Amino acid sequence: MAEVTYVSTTWTAGDILTEAKLDSMVANDRAVDAMNNGIEMAERAAPSTPGANKIHLYAKDKGGLPTLYAINDAGTDIELSEYTPTFVFPMAGSLYTGTSLTIQGVAPKTLTITKAYASVKTAPTGANLVIDINKNGTSIWDATQANRLTITATNTSGTQTSFNTTGLVEGDVLTVDIDIVGSTISGSDLVVLLKCK
C-alpha cells in the first residue's frame, strides 16, 4: 500500500469547504478536528441564496441558542439541528369506533403540534370518519369537537391545523380514538400522523 502524504492546509474566513481542501489536511489536523472540536460556526444572519446545486450552512440564534441551518439554491432555510418527530398511528383492517385503538405515542421532548393527517385505503361511505387524538387522555380538540380530524364520506384523506391543545412536554402520551365511522362502509386501513415542531 502506498504511503499518503498530507500537506498543511490554512483556513481563512470565507473559505469554501471542499473535498479537495479536506483531503489536503495534515493527518494530525484531521484527527484533532474529528476528535476534539469538529467545525465551529459563529452565529450570523442568513446568508445569500447559493448558486445552483449548492447549499450554505450557517448558525443563527433561535431563542437564545445557536442553531444550525442550511439555505438551498431555492432560498429555503432548513433547520438542521432539531429533531421534530411526526407521530404515526396505524390501524389495519375494517374501522370501528372506540378509544385508544392504536399504538401510543410518547413525546420525547417539548413540542408543538402543527398538523394532523389521516388516510385510509378504503373510503368511508354513508357518514364521515371522525378521529380524535388525546394528550394524556384529553382530546386536543376538547373545546371544539367540530374540529376533530375528519375524512369526509367517499374520500380517503383529511387534514386539520386547528387545535385547542398544541403543547406537548416530554412524557406526554398520545392516543387515537375513532368517534364515528362510515355508516354504509366504515372505511379500512387507517393511518393517522401528527406533525410537530
Secondary structure as GFF3:
##gff-version 3
##sequence-region A 1 197
A	DSSP	alpha_helix	19	23	.	.	.	ID=ss1
A	DSSP	alpha_helix	27	32	.	.	.	ID=ss2
A	DSSP	pi_helix	33	37	.	.	.	ID=ss3
A	DSSP	beta_strand	56	62	.	.	.	ID=ss4
A	DSSP	beta_strand	65	71	.	.	.	ID=ss5
A	DSSP	beta_strand	77	79	.	.	.	ID=ss6
A	DSSP	beta_strand	86	94	.	.	.	ID=ss7
A	DSSP	beta_strand	105	106	.	.	.	ID=ss8
A	DSSP	beta_strand	111	122	.	.	.	ID=ss9
A	DSSP	beta_strand	129	135	.	.	.	ID=ss10
A	DSSP	beta_strand	138	139	.	.	.	ID=ss11
A	DSSP	three_ten_helix	145	147	.	.	.	ID=ss12
A	DSSP	beta_strand	149	151	.	.	.	ID=ss13
A	DSSP	beta_strand	157	160	.	.	.	ID=ss14
A	DSSP	beta_strand	167	168	.	.	.	ID=ss15
A	DSSP	beta_strand	173	180	.	.	.	ID=ss16
A	DSSP	beta_strand	188	196	.	.	.	ID=ss17
###
